[in-house]
Amino acid sequence: MQLLKPELIVDVQSKSIDFIWPDYRARFTYQRLREICPCAFCRSKRIKNIDITDDQNIFVTELNHQGYGVQICFSDGHDKGIFPWEYLKSIP
Ligand SMILES: [Zn+2]
């Protein structure tokens, strides 16, 4: 298991973040990150098929490294999601 911290590159123009590991890279838009938020609250919304957010112009307001992943705070006020590196790598 690769738990290395990736390099994060925020692209304000395309509203996305690149996560770059030595062996893998992934790009997620802010919107997509909001939709895949791994916190219990958003997980249960997804299970019930409830929209995660009604904000279609979401942006990332803060990134806080947590060692095993990153806490991402969003412009809709949601800051409960800590995105483990392994989780980000597992999203197709
Ligand atoms: Zn969440």
PDB file of the backbone (N, CA, C, O) and the ligand in Angstrom, with CONECT records:
HET     ZN  A 101       1
ATOM      1  N   MET A   1       0.834  -1.207   0.000  1.00  0.00           N
ATOM      2  CA  MET A   1       0.000   0.000   0.000  1.00  0.00           C
ATOM      3  C   MET A   1       0.862   1.248   0.000  1.00  0.00           C
ATOM      4  O   MET A   1       1.783   1.404   0.802  1.00  0.00           O
ATOM      5  N   GLN A   2       0.533   2.111  -0.913  1.00  0.00           N
ATOM      6  CA  GLN A   2       1.271   3.357  -1.088  1.00  0.00           C
ATOM      7  C   GLN A   2       0.554   4.462  -0.305  1.00  0.00           C
ATOM      8  O   GLN A   2      -0.507   4.926  -0.725  1.00  0.00           O
ATOM      9  N   LEU A   3       1.120   4.884   0.820  1.00  0.00           N
ATOM     10  CA  LEU A   3       0.477   5.935   1.600  1.00  0.00           C
ATOM     11  C   LEU A   3       1.196   7.268   1.469  1.00  0.00           C
ATOM     12  O   LEU A   3       0.960   8.202   2.235  1.00  0.00           O
ATOM     13  N   LEU A   4       2.066   7.332   0.494  1.00  0.00           N
ATOM     14  CA  LEU A   4       2.794   8.577   0.260  1.00  0.00           C
ATOM     15  C   LEU A   4       1.852   9.734  -0.011  1.00  0.00           C
ATOM     16  O   LEU A   4       0.841   9.599  -0.700  1.00  0.00           O
ATOM     17  N   LYS A   5       2.213  10.855   0.543  1.00  0.00           N
ATOM     18  CA  LYS A   5       1.461  12.067   0.287  1.00  0.00           C
ATOM     19  C   LYS A   5       1.718  12.533  -1.152  1.00  0.00           C
ATOM     20  O   LYS A   5       2.870  12.650  -1.569  1.00  0.00           O
ATOM     21  N   PRO A   6       0.662  12.794  -1.898  1.00  0.00           N
ATOM     22  CA  PRO A   6       0.873  13.264  -3.274  1.00  0.00           C
ATOM     23  C   PRO A   6       1.176  14.760  -3.298  1.00  0.00           C
ATOM     24  O   PRO A   6       0.996  15.470  -2.309  1.00  0.00           O
ATOM     25  N   GLU A   7       1.630  15.200  -4.430  1.00  0.00           N
ATOM     26  CA  GLU A   7       1.727  16.636  -4.655  1.00  0.00           C
ATOM     27  C   GLU A   7       0.337  17.110  -5.094  1.00  0.00           C
ATOM     28  O   GLU A   7      -0.307  16.463  -5.919  1.00  0.00           O
ATOM     29  N   LEU A   8      -0.120  18.226  -4.548  1.00  0.00           N
ATOM     30  CA  LEU A   8      -1.431  18.753  -4.927  1.00  0.00           C
ATOM     31  C   LEU A   8      -1.242  20.014  -5.752  1.00  0.00           C
ATOM     32  O   LEU A   8      -0.544  20.943  -5.346  1.00  0.00           O
ATOM     33  N   ILE A   9      -1.872  20.029  -6.907  1.00  0.00           N
ATOM     34  CA  ILE A   9      -1.804  21.227  -7.739  1.00  0.00           C
ATOM     35  C   ILE A   9      -3.223  21.716  -7.986  1.00  0.00           C
ATOM     36  O   ILE A   9      -4.030  21.040  -8.625  1.00  0.00           O
ATOM     37  N   VAL A  10      -3.508  22.896  -7.471  1.00  0.00           N
ATOM     38  CA  VAL A  10      -4.838  23.473  -7.619  1.00  0.00           C
ATOM     39  C   VAL A  10      -4.859  24.303  -8.897  1.00  0.00           C
ATOM     40  O   VAL A  10      -4.042  25.204  -9.087  1.00  0.00           O
ATOM     41  N   ASP A  11      -5.804  23.981  -9.761  1.00  0.00           N
ATOM     42  CA  ASP A  11      -5.950  24.723 -11.011  1.00  0.00           C
ATOM     43  C   ASP A  11      -7.232  25.563 -10.933  1.00  0.00           C
ATOM     44  O   ASP A  11      -8.336  25.066 -11.159  1.00  0.00           O
ATOM     45  N   VAL A  12      -7.056  26.818 -10.614  1.00  0.00           N
ATOM     46  CA  VAL A  12      -8.196  27.705 -10.390  1.00  0.00           C
ATOM     47  C   VAL A  12      -9.007  27.885 -11.679  1.00  0.00           C
ATOM     48  O   VAL A  12     -10.232  27.999 -11.639  1.00  0.00           O
ATOM     49  N   GLN A  13      -8.315  27.911 -12.814  1.00  0.00           N
ATOM     50  CA  GLN A  13      -8.986  28.102 -14.109  1.00  0.00           C
ATOM     51  C   GLN A  13      -9.983  26.996 -14.414  1.00  0.00           C
ATOM     52  O   GLN A  13     -11.131  27.253 -14.776  1.00  0.00           O
ATOM     53  N   SER A  14      -9.519  25.757 -14.259  1.00  0.00           N
ATOM     54  CA  SER A  14     -10.414  24.638 -14.578  1.00  0.00           C
ATOM     55  C   SER A  14     -11.147  24.131 -13.337  1.00  0.00           C
ATOM     56  O   SER A  14     -11.854  23.125 -13.399  1.00  0.00           O
ATOM     57  N   LYS A  15     -10.980  24.824 -12.216  1.00  0.00           N
ATOM     58  CA  LYS A  15     -11.650  24.458 -10.957  1.00  0.00           C
ATOM     59  C   LYS A  15     -11.429  22.990 -10.627  1.00  0.00           C
ATOM     60  O   LYS A  15     -12.372  22.246 -10.360  1.00  0.00           O
ATOM     61  N   SER A  16     -10.181  22.597 -10.650  1.00  0.00           N
ATOM     62  CA  SER A  16      -9.874  21.208 -10.351  1.00  0.00           C
ATOM     63  C   SER A  16      -8.558  21.114  -9.582  1.00  0.00           C
ATOM     64  O   SER A  16      -7.781  22.066  -9.509  1.00  0.00           O
ATOM     65  N   ILE A  17      -8.340  19.934  -9.016  1.00  0.00           N
ATOM     66  CA  ILE A  17      -7.107  19.680  -8.276  1.00  0.00           C
ATOM     67  C   ILE A  17      -6.471  18.411  -8.831  1.00  0.00           C
ATOM     68  O   ILE A  17      -7.129  17.385  -9.001  1.00  0.00           O
ATOM     69  N   ASP A  18      -5.178  18.510  -9.109  1.00  0.00           N
ATOM     70  CA  ASP A  18      -4.411  17.338  -9.508  1.00  0.00           C
ATOM     71  C   ASP A  18      -3.735  16.754  -8.275  1.00  0.00           C
ATOM     72  O   ASP A  18      -3.144  17.478  -7.473  1.00  0.00           O
ATOM     73  N   PHE A  19      -3.829  15.450  -8.136  1.00  0.00           N
ATOM     74  CA  PHE A  19      -3.144  14.730  -7.068  1.00  0.00           C
ATOM     75  C   PHE A  19      -2.092  13.867  -7.749  1.00  0.00           C
ATOM     76  O   PHE A  19      -2.417  12.954  -8.507  1.00  0.00           O
ATOM     77  N   ILE A  20      -0.840  14.165  -7.473  1.00  0.00           N
ATOM     78  CA  ILE A  20       0.229  13.506  -8.214  1.00  0.00           C
ATOM     79  C   ILE A  20       1.139  12.710  -7.288  1.00  0.00           C
ATOM     80  O   ILE A  20       1.888  13.259  -6.479  1.00  0.00           O
ATOM     81  N   TRP A  21       1.042  11.400  -7.443  1.00  0.00           N
ATOM     82  CA  TRP A  21       1.939  10.482  -6.736  1.00  0.00           C
ATOM     83  C   TRP A  21       3.045  10.082  -7.708  1.00  0.00           C
ATOM     84  O   TRP A  21       2.923  10.309  -8.912  1.00  0.00           O
ATOM     85  N   PRO A  22       4.108   9.495  -7.202  1.00  0.00           N
ATOM     86  CA  PRO A  22       5.144   9.060  -8.133  1.00  0.00           C
ATOM     87  C   PRO A  22       4.625   8.034  -9.146  1.00  0.00           C
ATOM     88  O   PRO A  22       5.110   7.976 -10.276  1.00  0.00           O
ATOM     89  N   ASP A  23       3.648   7.232  -8.744  1.00  0.00           N
ATOM     90  CA  ASP A  23       3.189   6.139  -9.593  1.00  0.00           C
ATOM     91  C   ASP A  23       1.761   6.311 -10.120  1.00  0.00           C
ATOM     92  O   ASP A  23       1.250   5.432 -10.814  1.00  0.00           O
ATOM     93  N   TYR A  24       1.122   7.421  -9.799  1.00  0.00           N
ATOM     94  CA  TYR A  24      -0.291   7.570 -10.158  1.00  0.00           C
ATOM     95  C   TYR A  24      -0.660   9.041 -10.112  1.00  0.00           C
ATOM     96  O   TYR A  24      -0.139   9.798  -9.292  1.00  0.00           O
ATOM     97  N   ARG A  25      -1.566   9.442 -11.002  1.00  0.00           N
ATOM     98  CA  ARG A  25      -2.089  10.807 -10.865  1.00  0.00           C
ATOM     99  C   ARG A  25      -3.576  10.837 -11.153  1.00  0.00           C
ATOM    100  O   ARG A  25      -4.089  10.054 -11.954  1.00  0.00           O
ATOM    101  N   ALA A  26      -4.251  11.743 -10.494  1.00  0.00           N
ATOM    102  CA  ALA A  26      -5.689  11.842 -10.661  1.00  0.00           C
ATOM    103  C   ALA A  26      -6.074  13.308 -10.638  1.00  0.00           C
ATOM    104  O   ALA A  26      -5.479  14.111  -9.919  1.00  0.00           O
ATOM    105  N   ARG A  27      -7.076  13.646 -11.434  1.00  0.00           N
ATOM    106  CA  ARG A  27      -7.585  15.017 -11.447  1.00  0.00           C
ATOM    107  C   ARG A  27      -9.064  14.991 -11.102  1.00  0.00           C
ATOM    108  O   ARG A  27      -9.835  14.235 -11.694  1.00  0.00           O
ATOM    109  N   PHE A  28      -9.454  15.815 -10.149  1.00  0.00           N
ATOM    110  CA  PHE A  28     -10.859  15.927  -9.775  1.00  0.00           C
ATOM    111  C   PHE A  28     -11.276  17.388  -9.835  1.00  0.00           C
ATOM    112  O   PHE A  28     -10.540  18.272  -9.397  1.00  0.00           O
ATOM    113  N   THR A  29     -12.453  17.633 -10.376  1.00  0.00           N
ATOM    114  CA  THR A  29     -12.975  18.998 -10.303  1.00  0.00           C
ATOM    115  C   THR A  29     -13.465  19.238  -8.873  1.00  0.00           C
ATOM    116  O   THR A  29     -13.723  18.292  -8.129  1.00  0.00           O
ATOM    117  N   TYR A  30     -13.588  20.503  -8.505  1.00  0.00           N
ATOM    118  CA  TYR A  30     -14.100  20.839  -7.167  1.00  0.00           C
ATOM    119  C   TYR A  30     -15.462  20.170  -6.956  1.00  0.00           C
ATOM    120  O   TYR A  30     -15.746  19.610  -5.897  1.00  0.00           O
ATOM    121  N   GLN A  31     -16.302  20.247  -8.011  1.00  0.00           N
ATOM    122  CA  GLN A  31     -17.652  19.697  -7.931  1.00  0.00           C
ATOM    123  C   GLN A  31     -17.617  18.190  -7.647  1.00  0.00           C
ATOM    124  O   GLN A  31     -18.355  17.673  -6.809  1.00  0.00           O
ATOM    125  N   ARG A  32     -16.736  17.517  -8.374  1.00  0.00           N
ATOM    126  CA  ARG A  32     -16.609  16.072  -8.204  1.00  0.00           C
ATOM    127  C   ARG A  32     -16.117  15.744  -6.789  1.00  0.00           C
ATOM    128  O   ARG A  32     -16.618  14.813  -6.159  1.00  0.00           O
ATOM    129  N   LEU A  33     -15.160  16.490  -6.303  1.00  0.00           N
ATOM    130  CA  LEU A  33     -14.658  16.256  -4.949  1.00  0.00           C
ATOM    131  C   LEU A  33     -15.786  16.431  -3.932  1.00  0.00           C
ATOM    132  O   LEU A  33     -15.905  15.659  -2.981  1.00  0.00           O
ATOM    133  N   ARG A  34     -16.602  17.451  -4.146  1.00  0.00           N
ATOM    134  CA  ARG A  34     -17.728  17.682  -3.229  1.00  0.00           C
ATOM    135  C   ARG A  34     -18.685  16.494  -3.272  1.00  0.00           C
ATOM    136  O   ARG A  34     -19.217  16.066  -2.248  1.00  0.00           O
ATOM    137  N   GLU A  35     -18.894  15.966  -4.496  1.00  0.00           N
ATOM    138  CA  GLU A  35     -19.839  14.865  -4.653  1.00  0.00           C
ATOM    139  C   GLU A  35     -19.332  13.542  -4.089  1.00  0.00           C
ATOM    140  O   GLU A  35     -20.130  12.686  -3.706  1.00  0.00           O
ATOM    141  N   ILE A  36     -18.020  13.368  -4.035  1.00  0.00           N
ATOM    142  CA  ILE A  36     -17.479  12.110  -3.500  1.00  0.00           C
ATOM    143  C   ILE A  36     -17.010  12.256  -2.057  1.00  0.00           C
ATOM    144  O   ILE A  36     -16.311  11.382  -1.542  1.00  0.00           O
ATOM    145  N   CYS A  37     -17.385  13.343  -1.404  1.00  0.00           N
ATOM    146  CA  CYS A  37     -16.957  13.576  -0.011  1.00  0.00           C
ATOM    147  C   CYS A  37     -17.182  12.310   0.813  1.00  0.00           C
ATOM    148  O   CYS A  37     -18.286  11.768   0.829  1.00  0.00           O
ATOM    149  N   PRO A  38     -16.136  11.837   1.497  1.00  0.00           N
ATOM    150  CA  PRO A  38     -16.245  10.557   2.194  1.00  0.00           C
ATOM    151  C   PRO A  38     -16.811  10.641   3.615  1.00  0.00           C
ATOM    152  O   PRO A  38     -16.835   9.623   4.307  1.00  0.00           O
ATOM    153  N   CYS A  39     -17.259  11.792   4.071  1.00  0.00           N
ATOM    154  CA  CYS A  39     -17.754  11.872   5.457  1.00  0.00           C
ATOM    155  C   CYS A  39     -19.068  11.098   5.594  1.00  0.00           C
ATOM    156  O   CYS A  39     -19.753  10.836   4.606  1.00  0.00           O
ATOM    157  N   ALA A  40     -19.400  10.743   6.815  1.00  0.00           N
ATOM    158  CA  ALA A  40     -20.577   9.903   7.086  1.00  0.00           C
ATOM    159  C   ALA A  40     -21.859  10.580   6.588  1.00  0.00           C
ATOM    160  O   ALA A  40     -22.763   9.925   6.070  1.00  0.00           O
ATOM    161  N   PHE A  41     -21.915  11.881   6.755  1.00  0.00           N
ATOM    162  CA  PHE A  41     -23.082  12.664   6.361  1.00  0.00           C
ATOM    163  C   PHE A  41     -23.331  12.552   4.850  1.00  0.00           C
ATOM    164  O   PHE A  41     -24.454  12.294   4.416  1.00  0.00           O
ATOM    165  N   CYS A  42     -22.269  12.749   4.056  1.00  0.00           N
ATOM    166  CA  CYS A  42     -22.420  12.688   2.598  1.00  0.00           C
ATOM    167  C   CYS A  42     -22.608  11.251   2.115  1.00  0.00           C
ATOM    168  O   CYS A  42     -23.341  10.992   1.161  1.00  0.00           O
ATOM    169  N   ARG A  43     -21.929  10.322   2.796  1.00  0.00           N
ATOM    170  CA  ARG A  43     -22.128   8.905   2.465  1.00  0.00           C
ATOM    171  C   ARG A  43     -23.599   8.534   2.583  1.00  0.00           C
ATOM    172  O   ARG A  43     -24.156   7.888   1.696  1.00  0.00           O
ATOM    173  N   SER A  44     -24.225   8.945   3.678  1.00  0.00           N
ATOM    174  CA  SER A  44     -25.618   8.545   3.893  1.00  0.00           C
ATOM    175  C   SER A  44     -26.526   9.242   2.879  1.00  0.00           C
ATOM    176  O   SER A  44     -27.529   8.670   2.451  1.00  0.00           O
ATOM    177  N   LYS A  45     -26.182  10.462   2.494  1.00  0.00           N
ATOM    178  CA  LYS A  45     -26.957  11.135   1.443  1.00  0.00           C
ATOM    179  C   LYS A  45     -26.872  10.364   0.128  1.00  0.00           C
ATOM    180  O   LYS A  45     -27.871  10.212  -0.575  1.00  0.00           O
ATOM    181  N   ARG A  46     -25.670   9.878  -0.198  1.00  0.00           N
ATOM    182  CA  ARG A  46     -25.510   9.131  -1.453  1.00  0.00           C
ATOM    183  C   ARG A  46     -26.312   7.843  -1.429  1.00  0.00           C
ATOM    184  O   ARG A  46     -26.927   7.458  -2.424  1.00  0.00           O
ATOM    185  N   ILE A  47     -26.297   7.177  -0.275  1.00  0.00           N
ATOM    186  CA  ILE A  47     -27.054   5.923  -0.156  1.00  0.00           C
ATOM    187  C   ILE A  47     -28.538   6.186  -0.371  1.00  0.00           C
ATOM    188  O   ILE A  47     -29.233   5.383  -0.993  1.00  0.00           O
ATOM    189  N   LYS A  48     -29.022   7.317   0.146  1.00  0.00           N
ATOM    190  CA  LYS A  48     -30.448   7.657   0.014  1.00  0.00           C
ATOM    191  C   LYS A  48     -30.746   8.370  -1.304  1.00  0.00           C
ATOM    192  O   LYS A  48     -31.884   8.763  -1.563  1.00  0.00           O
ATOM    193  N   ASN A  49     -29.697   8.535  -2.146  1.00  0.00           N
ATOM    194  CA  ASN A  49     -29.870   9.205  -3.435  1.00  0.00           C
ATOM    195  C   ASN A  49     -30.304  10.656  -3.319  1.00  0.00           C
ATOM    196  O   ASN A  49     -31.018  11.171  -4.180  1.00  0.00           O
ATOM    197  N   ILE A  50     -29.871  11.309  -2.258  1.00  0.00           N
ATOM    198  CA  ILE A  50     -30.179  12.734  -2.079  1.00  0.00           C
ATOM    199  C   ILE A  50     -28.993  13.519  -2.645  1.00  0.00           C
ATOM    200  O   ILE A  50     -27.838  13.138  -2.455  1.00  0.00           O
ATOM    201  N   ASP A  51     -29.293  14.625  -3.344  1.00  0.00           N
ATOM    202  CA  ASP A  51     -28.212  15.458  -3.878  1.00  0.00           C
ATOM    203  C   ASP A  51     -27.281  15.909  -2.749  1.00  0.00           C
ATOM    204  O   ASP A  51     -27.723  16.339  -1.684  1.00  0.00           O
ATOM    205  N   ILE A  52     -25.996  15.798  -3.018  1.00  0.00           N
ATOM    206  CA  ILE A  52     -25.000  16.177  -2.024  1.00  0.00           C
ATOM    207  C   ILE A  52     -25.026  17.679  -1.766  1.00  0.00           C
ATOM    208  O   ILE A  52     -24.931  18.125  -0.622  1.00  0.00           O
ATOM    209  N   THR A  53     -25.154  18.448  -2.833  1.00  0.00           N
ATOM    210  CA  THR A  53     -25.205  19.898  -2.686  1.00  0.00           C
ATOM    211  C   THR A  53     -26.061  20.469  -3.809  1.00  0.00           C
ATOM    212  O   THR A  53     -26.127  19.903  -4.900  1.00  0.00           O
ATOM    213  N   ASP A  54     -26.710  21.584  -3.537  1.00  0.00           N
ATOM    214  CA  ASP A  54     -27.469  22.222  -4.612  1.00  0.00           C
ATOM    215  C   ASP A  54     -26.667  23.378  -5.214  1.00  0.00           C
ATOM    216  O   ASP A  54     -27.140  24.078  -6.110  1.00  0.00           O
ATOM    217  N   ASP A  55     -25.451  23.564  -4.707  1.00  0.00           N
ATOM    218  CA  ASP A  55     -24.575  24.604  -5.232  1.00  0.00           C
ATOM    219  C   ASP A  55     -23.845  24.074  -6.461  1.00  0.00           C
ATOM    220  O   ASP A  55     -23.030  23.158  -6.356  1.00  0.00           O
ATOM    221  N   GLN A  56     -24.135  24.644  -7.610  1.00  0.00           N
ATOM    222  CA  GLN A  56     -23.504  24.169  -8.854  1.00  0.00           C
ATOM    223  C   GLN A  56     -22.204  24.913  -9.162  1.00  0.00           C
ATOM    224  O   GLN A  56     -21.546  24.641 -10.166  1.00  0.00           O
ATOM    225  N   ASN A  57     -21.846  25.841  -8.298  1.00  0.00           N
ATOM    226  CA  ASN A  57     -20.609  26.600  -8.516  1.00  0.00           C
ATOM    227  C   ASN A  57     -19.677  26.471  -7.327  1.00  0.00           C
ATOM    228  O   ASN A  57     -19.092  27.439  -6.842  1.00  0.00           O
ATOM    229  N   ILE A  58     -19.569  25.248  -6.891  1.00  0.00           N
ATOM    230  CA  ILE A  58     -18.802  24.982  -5.682  1.00  0.00           C
ATOM    231  C   ILE A  58     -17.309  25.270  -5.924  1.00  0.00           C
ATOM    232  O   ILE A  58     -16.789  25.020  -7.011  1.00  0.00           O
ATOM    233  N   PHE A  59     -16.643  25.790  -4.911  1.00  0.00           N
ATOM    234  CA  PHE A  59     -15.200  25.863  -4.995  1.00  0.00           C
ATOM    235  C   PHE A  59     -14.568  25.476  -3.669  1.00  0.00           C
ATOM    236  O   PHE A  59     -15.201  25.491  -2.614  1.00  0.00           O
ATOM    237  N   VAL A  60     -13.312  25.133  -3.769  1.00  0.00           N
ATOM    238  CA  VAL A  60     -12.572  24.689  -2.580  1.00  0.00           C
ATOM    239  C   VAL A  60     -12.029  25.921  -1.874  1.00  0.00           C
ATOM    240  O   VAL A  60     -11.389  26.772  -2.492  1.00  0.00           O
ATOM    241  N   THR A  61     -12.289  26.010  -0.578  1.00  0.00           N
ATOM    242  CA  THR A  61     -11.833  27.186   0.176  1.00  0.00           C
ATOM    243  C   THR A  61     -10.586  26.904   1.004  1.00  0.00           C
ATOM    244  O   THR A  61      -9.835  27.819   1.340  1.00  0.00           O
ATOM    245  N   GLU A  62     -10.370  25.632   1.331  1.00  0.00           N
ATOM    246  CA  GLU A  62      -9.237  25.311   2.195  1.00  0.00           C
ATOM    247  C   GLU A  62      -8.838  23.853   2.034  1.00  0.00           C
ATOM    248  O   GLU A  62      -9.687  22.973   1.893  1.00  0.00           O
ATOM    249  N   LEU A  63      -7.528  23.610   2.058  1.00  0.00           N
ATOM    250  CA  LEU A  63      -6.995  22.252   2.041  1.00  0.00           C
ATOM    251  C   LEU A  63      -6.099  22.105   3.262  1.00  0.00           C
ATOM    252  O   LEU A  63      -5.160  22.881   3.447  1.00  0.00           O
ATOM    253  N   ASN A  64      -6.386  21.116   4.093  1.00  0.00           N
ATOM    254  CA  ASN A  64      -5.554  20.894   5.282  1.00  0.00           C
ATOM    255  C   ASN A  64      -5.031  19.473   5.282  1.00  0.00           C
ATOM    256  O   ASN A  64      -5.797  18.513   5.375  1.00  0.00           O
ATOM    257  N   HIS A  65      -3.742  19.352   5.179  1.00  0.00           N
ATOM    258  CA  HIS A  65      -3.137  18.020   5.179  1.00  0.00           C
ATOM    259  C   HIS A  65      -3.315  17.347   6.533  1.00  0.00           C
ATOM    260  O   HIS A  65      -3.121  17.957   7.584  1.00  0.00           O
ATOM    261  N   GLN A  66      -3.692  16.068   6.476  1.00  0.00           N
ATOM    262  CA  GLN A  66      -3.944  15.311   7.704  1.00  0.00           C
ATOM    263  C   GLN A  66      -3.054  14.084   7.802  1.00  0.00           C
ATOM    264  O   GLN A  66      -3.337  13.185   8.594  1.00  0.00           O
ATOM    265  N   GLY A  67      -2.017  14.026   7.040  1.00  0.00           N
ATOM    266  CA  GLY A  67      -1.129  12.863   7.082  1.00  0.00           C
ATOM    267  C   GLY A  67      -1.582  11.774   6.141  1.00  0.00           C
ATOM    268  O   GLY A  67      -0.947  11.524   5.117  1.00  0.00           O
ATOM    269  N   TYR A  68      -2.686  11.120   6.488  1.00  0.00           N
ATOM    270  CA  TYR A  68      -3.194  10.024   5.650  1.00  0.00           C
ATOM    271  C   TYR A  68      -4.087  10.530   4.528  1.00  0.00           C
ATOM    272  O   TYR A  68      -4.545   9.751   3.691  1.00  0.00           O
ATOM    273  N   GLY A  69      -4.332  11.826   4.512  1.00  0.00           N
ATOM    274  CA  GLY A  69      -5.209  12.381   3.499  1.00  0.00           C
ATOM    275  C   GLY A  69      -5.298  13.885   3.648  1.00  0.00           C
ATOM    276  O   GLY A  69      -4.448  14.517   4.277  1.00  0.00           O
ATOM    277  N   VAL A  70      -6.341  14.449   3.060  1.00  0.00           N
ATOM    278  CA  VAL A  70      -6.489  15.896   3.115  1.00  0.00           C
ATOM    279  C   VAL A  70      -7.925  16.267   3.467  1.00  0.00           C
ATOM    280  O   VAL A  70      -8.878  15.707   2.926  1.00  0.00           O
ATOM    281  N   GLN A  71      -8.058  17.224   4.384  1.00  0.00           N
ATOM    282  CA  GLN A  71      -9.379  17.774   4.675  1.00  0.00           C
ATOM    283  C   GLN A  71      -9.655  18.851   3.631  1.00  0.00           C
ATOM    284  O   GLN A  71      -8.844  19.752   3.419  1.00  0.00           O
ATOM    285  N   ILE A  72     -10.808  18.745   2.988  1.00  0.00           N
ATOM    286  CA  ILE A  72     -11.158  19.742   1.975  1.00  0.00           C
ATOM    287  C   ILE A  72     -12.388  20.512   2.444  1.00  0.00           C
ATOM    288  O   ILE A  72     -13.427  19.925   2.745  1.00  0.00           O
ATOM    289  N   CYS A  73     -12.252  21.836   2.501  1.00  0.00           N
ATOM    290  CA  CYS A  73     -13.374  22.692   2.881  1.00  0.00           C
ATOM    291  C   CYS A  73     -13.942  23.319   1.611  1.00  0.00           C
ATOM    292  O   CYS A  73     -13.203  23.752   0.727  1.00  0.00           O
ATOM    293  N   PHE A  74     -15.277  23.358   1.543  1.00  0.00           N
ATOM    294  CA  PHE A  74     -15.946  23.826   0.332  1.00  0.00           C
ATOM    295  C   PHE A  74     -16.730  25.107   0.575  1.00  0.00           C
ATOM    296  O   PHE A  74     -17.065  25.459   1.706  1.00  0.00           O
ATOM    297  N   SER A  75     -17.007  25.786  -0.526  1.00  0.00           N
ATOM    298  CA  SER A  75     -17.681  27.085  -0.458  1.00  0.00           C
ATOM    299  C   SER A  75     -19.121  26.990   0.039  1.00  0.00           C
ATOM    300  O   SER A  75     -19.710  28.011   0.394  1.00  0.00           O
ATOM    301  N   ASP A  76     -19.697  25.799   0.072  1.00  0.00           N
ATOM    302  CA  ASP A  76     -21.054  25.672   0.635  1.00  0.00           C
ATOM    303  C   ASP A  76     -20.997  25.493   2.158  1.00  0.00           C
ATOM    304  O   ASP A  76     -22.017  25.236   2.798  1.00  0.00           O
ATOM    305  N   GLY A  77     -19.796  25.631   2.728  1.00  0.00           N
ATOM    306  CA  GLY A  77     -19.644  25.564   4.175  1.00  0.00           C
ATOM    307  C   GLY A  77     -19.319  24.179   4.696  1.00  0.00           C
ATOM    308  O   GLY A  77     -19.096  23.995   5.893  1.00  0.00           O
ATOM    309  N   HIS A  78     -19.293  23.190   3.783  1.00  0.00           N
ATOM    310  CA  HIS A  78     -19.048  21.824   4.222  1.00  0.00           C
ATOM    311  C   HIS A  78     -17.550  21.574   4.404  1.00  0.00           C
ATOM    312  O   HIS A  78     -16.753  21.784   3.490  1.00  0.00           O
ATOM    313  N   ASP A  79     -17.184  21.114   5.623  1.00  0.00           N
ATOM    314  CA  ASP A  79     -15.758  20.902   5.915  1.00  0.00           C
ATOM    315  C   ASP A  79     -15.527  19.601   6.676  1.00  0.00           C
ATOM    316  O   ASP A  79     -14.508  19.438   7.346  1.00  0.00           O
ATOM    317  N   LYS A  80     -16.482  18.676   6.567  1.00  0.00           N
ATOM    318  CA  LYS A  80     -16.404  17.435   7.351  1.00  0.00           C
ATOM    319  C   LYS A  80     -15.603  16.334   6.655  1.00  0.00           C
ATOM    320  O   LYS A  80     -15.295  15.302   7.252  1.00  0.00           O
ATOM    321  N   GLY A  81     -15.273  16.571   5.393  1.00  0.00           N
ATOM    322  CA  GLY A  81     -14.660  15.489   4.633  1.00  0.00           C
ATOM    323  C   GLY A  81     -13.143  15.455   4.737  1.00  0.00           C
ATOM    324  O   GLY A  81     -12.464  16.424   4.396  1.00  0.00           O
ATOM    325  N   ILE A  82     -12.628  14.345   5.206  1.00  0.00           N
ATOM    326  CA  ILE A  82     -11.192  14.096   5.107  1.00  0.00           C
ATOM    327  C   ILE A  82     -11.030  12.996   4.076  1.00  0.00           C
ATOM    328  O   ILE A  82     -11.520  11.880   4.251  1.00  0.00           O
ATOM    329  N   PHE A  83     -10.334  13.329   2.999  1.00  0.00           N
ATOM    330  CA  PHE A  83     -10.195  12.448   1.848  1.00  0.00           C
ATOM    331  C   PHE A  83      -8.887  11.677   1.968  1.00  0.00           C
ATOM    332  O   PHE A  83      -7.820  12.228   1.695  1.00  0.00           O
ATOM    333  N   PRO A  84      -8.953  10.409   2.374  1.00  0.00           N
ATOM    334  CA  PRO A  84      -7.710   9.636   2.472  1.00  0.00           C
ATOM    335  C   PRO A  84      -7.091   9.453   1.092  1.00  0.00           C
ATOM    336  O   PRO A  84      -7.799   9.336   0.092  1.00  0.00           O
ATOM    337  N   TRP A  85      -5.760   9.429   1.050  1.00  0.00           N
ATOM    338  CA  TRP A  85      -5.079   9.256  -0.244  1.00  0.00           C
ATOM    339  C   TRP A  85      -5.551   7.990  -0.930  1.00  0.00           C
ATOM    340  O   TRP A  85      -5.764   7.979  -2.142  1.00  0.00           O
ATOM    341  N   GLU A  86      -5.715   6.923  -0.164  1.00  0.00           N
ATOM    342  CA  GLU A  86      -6.126   5.648  -0.764  1.00  0.00           C
ATOM    343  C   GLU A  86      -7.528   5.740  -1.366  1.00  0.00           C
ATOM    344  O   GLU A  86      -7.828   5.108  -2.379  1.00  0.00           O
ATOM    345  N   TYR A  87      -8.377   6.538  -0.723  1.00  0.00           N
ATOM    346  CA  TYR A  87      -9.735   6.734  -1.247  1.00  0.00           C
ATOM    347  C   TYR A  87      -9.676   7.453  -2.588  1.00  0.00           C
ATOM    348  O   TYR A  87     -10.352   7.063  -3.540  1.00  0.00           O
ATOM    349  N   LEU A  88      -8.861   8.509  -2.659  1.00  0.00           N
ATOM    350  CA  LEU A  88      -8.747   9.275  -3.911  1.00  0.00           C
ATOM    351  C   LEU A  88      -8.183   8.403  -5.037  1.00  0.00           C
ATOM    352  O   LEU A  88      -8.564   8.534  -6.200  1.00  0.00           O
ATOM    353  N   LYS A  89      -7.273   7.518  -4.659  1.00  0.00           N
ATOM    354  CA  LYS A  89      -6.705   6.625  -5.669  1.00  0.00           C
ATOM    355  C   LYS A  89      -7.708   5.590  -6.157  1.00  0.00           C
ATOM    356  O   LYS A  89      -7.584   5.070  -7.266  1.00  0.00           O
ATOM    357  N   SER A  90      -8.709   5.291  -5.319  1.00  0.00           N
ATOM    358  CA  SER A  90      -9.652   4.222  -5.661  1.00  0.00           C
ATOM    359  C   SER A  90     -10.809   4.716  -6.525  1.00  0.00           C
ATOM    360  O   SER A  90     -11.574   3.905  -7.047  1.00  0.00           O
ATOM    361  N   ILE A  91     -10.949   6.027  -6.685  1.00  0.00           N
ATOM    362  CA  ILE A  91     -12.054   6.568  -7.488  1.00  0.00           C
ATOM    363  C   ILE A  91     -11.687   6.456  -8.970  1.00  0.00           C
ATOM    364  O   ILE A  91     -10.640   6.950  -9.387  1.00  0.00           O
ATOM    365  N   PRO A  92     -12.538   5.812  -9.759  1.00  0.00           N
ATOM    366  CA  PRO A  92     -12.195   5.637 -11.176  1.00  0.00           C
ATOM    367  C   PRO A  92     -12.202   6.974 -11.937  1.00  0.00           C
ATOM    368  O   PRO A  92     -11.935   7.002 -13.138  1.00  0.00           O
TER     369      PRO A  92
HETATM  370 ZN    ZN A 101     -19.180  15.286   3.476  1.00  0.00          ZN2+
END
